[in-house]
Amino acid sequence: MRIAARDLAIGHGRVAIGSGLSLDLGPDEIVCLLGPNGCGKTTLFRTLLGLLPRLGGRLTLDGHDIARLSRRQVARSVAYVPQAHTPPFPFDALDVVLMGRTARIGAFAQPSAADRGMALQALDALGIADLAGRDYARLSGGQRQLVLIARALAQEAPLIVMDEPTASLDFGNRLAVLDRIAALARPGAGRGVILSTHDPDQALALGARVLALSGGRIVAAGPADTVLTAERLTAIYGVPLTVERTASGRRVCLPALQSSAATIT
């Protein structure tokens, strides 16, 4: 299963905010979309999901024009993990995960025992089976984000779109969520993940393929180690940045401080 965009134009109504966008996502890979606020990341994701019509170009799902597919067909192939989610009614975490089964059983059908088993399995895969009976609205931010990822797993979609999945999380929860994301797209898992983030370090840590978005266009694409240079990041974010190598060999992005004695790469 692959989703591919070629020369895609995106926007709201007739107002274009991005054009000339080309990307593809298949199984066993992670793609990180990087860029400043307002560059079109969320609009691009909503277009990939078929929630917004494209304004130009091509967008296909396994070679089929996504505009010609039903919402159920798209939902069986692509799952969505939003930045935040507040249900209108109180739900247990298990109920939220069961919502991911809608694409498989229909909007008004009752979940079967097998569906509940699938939801519990998704929670267990993320190490949060103990949250099944807890009030979702009373969970911590990190726990809610993991529940939303479990909902995507229960959907059984081979492709997962995540819109800033670590936004507003504390340091520990960010690490926990990133660890689960890495596991989702491990070799042989058969899943592909595309996520947006404001943190270049996350792309470096995940060893992801990067799409750098600025001014509504993709200005660079390729492996994180190649794309995320100090010069490019400084141009994208408009502030002086360095990319330095730690004693362990990892590359990290830091503000360009005059007192820094580390080697800039």
N, C-alpha and C positions, 0 to 999 in steps of 0.2 A: 504494500500500500504506500503510495507517495502522493503528496500534495505539491503542486508546482505552480508558480506564477511567472509569467513572462511579460515584461514591459507593462506591468500593472499600474493603473492609475486609481487612486483612492481618494475619498472625501465624503462630504455630507451634502446631500442634494446634488446640486450642480457645482458646488464649490470644491475644487480639487485641493488637497493638502499634500499630496504625494504623487509622483509619477515615475515611470521608467523603472519600477521595482521588479526585480527578478530574484526568485528564491526557490528552493525545493527542500523537502524534508521526507526522509524515509525511515525505515526501521533501524534500530541500534545506533542512533546518533542523537546528539544534542546540539541544537542551534541556539545561540544567544543573540538577541536583538538588543543592541546598545544605542543610546542616543539621549539627548537632553529632553526636558519636558516640552511638550507641544510639537515634537518632530513627527508624530503620526504613528507611534508604536501601537497604541490601543486601536486606532482606526484600522490599521493594517490587520491586526488580529481579528477584528470584527468582520472585516471583509473576507479573510481566509475562512472564517466559520460560516460565511453565507448570510450573516446577519445584516450586512450592508451591501448594496449592489456595487460592483466594481464600476468605475467610470471609464475604463478603457483597458486594453490588454487582454491576456488570457489567464484563466485560473481553472486548473483541472485537478480532479481527484482520481487517481489511477487512470488518467487519460480522458476522463469524462468531464465535460463542462459542468462546474459546480452549480451554475445557475439552473441547470436542467434536472438536478437531483432534488428529491424531496427532503424535507427537514429530517425525517427519520433516517434516510440513507446517509446524509451527512453525519448525523449524530452517532451512527453505528461505526463511523470511520474516524471521526475527530471529536475528542472530548475537550472540555474547556474548564480551566481552573482560574477563577477571577481573583482580583486583588483582595476583595473582601466580600462577605456574604452574610446578610442578616435576614433570616426567614421571617415572613409576616406572622407566623404562628410558632408556638413553642414545639420543637422537635427534639427527640433524642438523636444522638449522633448516628445511630443505626438508621433511623428514618431518613436522615440527610443522605447517607450513602445509598440507600435504596432508591433515591430519586434518580440515580445514575442508571437504573434498570429500565427507566421509562422508554428509552429507545428500543428496548428489546421486547417489552411486554405491552406497550400502548399506554396512552395517557390515563385511561380510566380503568385499566385492568388491575386486579389485586395481585400483589407480589406473591409468588408461590414459595414453598419451603426451599426450593432450589435457589430462588432469587435471594432469599434471606441468607442462605448459606454462602452465596457469592459475595454478598455485602460483608458478612462476617469475615470471610476469607481476605477481602481487600483490607479491612481494618487490621487483621492479624499480620498481613504482609508488611504493613507500615509500623508494626509494633505498638498499636494503640487499641487492641481488641478490648482492653479494660474500659475504654470510653464508650462502648456500644450503648449502654443504658443511661449515660449522662446527658444532661440538658445541654444541647449544642451551644445555646446562647451564653451559657455560663462557663464555657471552656476558655482557656487562655488563647491568645492570638495564634501561637504556634500550633496548639492542638487543633484549633478550627481549620488552619491551613492544611494540616495533615488529613483531617476528615474530608476536606474538599478534594484532595488528591486521591483519597480512597474512593470517593464518589466517581472520579474519572476512571479509576481502575475497574470498578464495578460495571462501568459502561462498556467495558471490553472493547474500547476503541484502540486501534493500533497507533494512532497519532494523538498527542496531547499538546494543547496550546495553553501556556501559563502566562498570565498577565501580571508581572511583578509579584511572583509568589512569596517573596520574602519581605515585601513592603511592610513597614511598621512593626517588624518583629525584632525582639532583642537579639543580642549576639548569639546566645546559646540556641535559640529557636531557629535563627537563620542557618546555623551550621547543621542542625538536625534536618531541616527541610532540604537543604542542598544535598545532604547525604542520601536522602530518599530519592531525590531527583536523579542523582548519579546511578542509583540502583535500578531505576525504572528503565533506563536506556542502556543497561549493560549489554555487552555482546551476547547475542543469542536470545535476548528477552523478546525481541520482535516488536519493540516499541520505539517510536521516535518522539522526541520532545523539543518543542520550540518555546523559549521563554524570553520575556523581556526583563531587563534589570538596569538599574542605574549604577551598578557596581562592577567595574571591569574585573576586579579580583575574582568575582564569582565565575566569570567566563574562563579565566586562567585556571582556577581551581578545578573546574569541571572538564578542562581540556576540550572545550567546545569549539565548534565552528562558529565564527562571529559574522554578523551582519551589522555594520556600523551605519546608522541612519542619521542624517543631518540635513536640515532644510528640505525635508520631504523626499530625499533621494538616498539610495544606498551608496555611500562614499568609499566603502572598503568591504571586502568579503574574503574569508579564508580562515585558517586555523588561528586560534587566539594568540599563540606565541608569535605569529607572523604579523597579524593585523594590529595588535595592541602595542604600538610604539608610543613613546613619549610625545613625539611630534604630532602624531595623528590624534591622540587623546586630547592634547592641548588645543588643537584646532577644533575638535568636536565640542568640547565643553567650555572653551573660552577662558580657561584658567591654566596657569603653568603647572604641569604635571610631569612626574618622572616615572619610569618603570625600572625598578631595581631588583637585583637578585639577592635573596637572603642566603645565610650561611648554609641552609639545607638545600639550596639550589632552586627554590621556588621563586617565581617572578611575581612582584606585587606592584600595585600602582599607588603612588604617594604624591602629596603636594610638593612642588619644587621649592624646597627650603634652602636658602643660601648656606646654612650650616651643615647640610647633609654631606656626610663623607662617603656615602655608599656609591658604588659604581652605577652609573646610568647606562642602560642598554637601549 
